[in-house]
Amino acid sequence: MSGSFVNLSIGLIGAGGITHVHIPAWLALGARVTVFSLEGSAAVAAHYGVGVADSLDELFDNCDVVDICTPTATHYRIAERALRAGKHVICEKPIALTEADADALAELAAFVGKQLHPAHVVRYFAEYALAQQAVAAGQVGEPAILRFSRIGEFPTWSSWFADAEQSGGIVLDQMIHDLDIARWIAGEVTEVYAVKSAGDGCETAQVVLTHASGALSYVTGVWGAPGTTFATSFSIAGSRGILTHDSRTDASLRFDLGAPPIGTHSMRPDTSLGESPYLTELREFAAAISGGATPRVSLGDATRAVGLAVAAIESIATGRTVSVSRQTVSA
């Protein structure tokens, strides 16, 4: 499928770290790429052998799809401008700093008749996708207690991460991944409670989600000291068994379901992790823009994830549980 999108022209905005997974993915899909950034675009373009634009207007004139890979605080403004220019948009998470801004982008996309796809890439990591499929198939029964953790070093490579006004801090920047996954697996959320601690260049938070089903998700995020090894894990306990994953031990899923029925094969799903999840994600988005199937993550999912993160930030500030009224989202 590497040549399936040779007629698709991508205008990528940004020159930071995430561009170094987006651009190779687009090139693997056969798309044409032009880059614009206030700083660093020439070096990035030269490195990958892609085009470079000197302004946003020039970029818009030379692309079908805008891929936003800029700091979070700029997402809303750039996405709005791209949609008004009549472009389909792919935007790195979170799509906005507030749920109101995320809703406004969704309304604008519908009004101008263009697609806006949120890049929540963790839905495309094989272990998380397999976990969601296993739970949906009833392999662990009704989910009851879910735990998710994401640990890495404090992102000192760009100063904006440390400014909560620009990044949303650890909850909106890092933990939004697992807030989204928890809702994807266990369903809608009715209440959010969160606590956070910070000091000595580190930050950690714990968010508890109460799902409409009665299940509880415990989400932990850590921005640790320099050199902290990046690691993720999850545990999903249901009425029939437990599903676990820990990247520090191996890259597989483990089921503890008791004795399997006689004559059945192993309950461990295929865990082939060979393809970059960024490639999988962008292929899905490109296919949808080209008239294909709807991606596994919707604009409504992205808006809901922002809402959960904002509720957690409010809970941290007030010390109270925050009720979350929105129960369903549109595609």
Secondary structure, 3 states (H helix, E strand, C coil): CCCCCCCCEEEEECCCCCHHHHHHHHHHCCCEEEEECCCCHHHHHHHHCCEECCCHHHHHHCCCEEEECCCHHHHHHHHHHHHHCCCEEEEECCCCCCHHHHHHHHHHHHHHCCCEEEECHHHHCHHHHHHHHHHHCCCCCCEEEEEEEEEEECCCCCHHHHCHHHHCHHHHHHHHHHHHHHHHHHCCEEEEEEEEEEECCEEEEEEEEEECCCCEEEEEEEEECCCCCCEEEEEEEECCCEEEEECCCCCCCEEECCCCCCCCCCCCCCCCCCCCHHHHHHHHHHHHHCCCCCCCCCHHHHHHHHHHHHHHHHHHHHCCCEECCCCCCCC
